[in-house]
Amino acid sequence: MRTRISYPVEVKMKAIEMRLAGIPVKQVLEELNIRNHSQLKTWMKWYRNGELHRLEQPVGKQYTFGKGPEYESETAKLQS
């Protein structure tokens, strides 16, 4: 079984920026040393859905990692 790779947020954002600039998927994968094209698809989906907090989540924790930033109260959440 392969080991999971955790890419830094900077790499994920750079990959998204490159794709938005029209750079082909294959070139993005090669330049940033990303193993799987489906990973890039996932990051792009999160970006389009405004789920940027998900780019910071650890590998394999999508189902439990906070559904956004943590807030002390509803008031604090509304103020941000």
Secondary structure, DSSP 8 states (H G I E B T S, - for coil): --------HHHHHHHHHHHHTT--HHHHHHHHT-S-HHHHHHHHHHHHTT-GGGGGS-TT-TTTS-SS---SSHHHHHH-
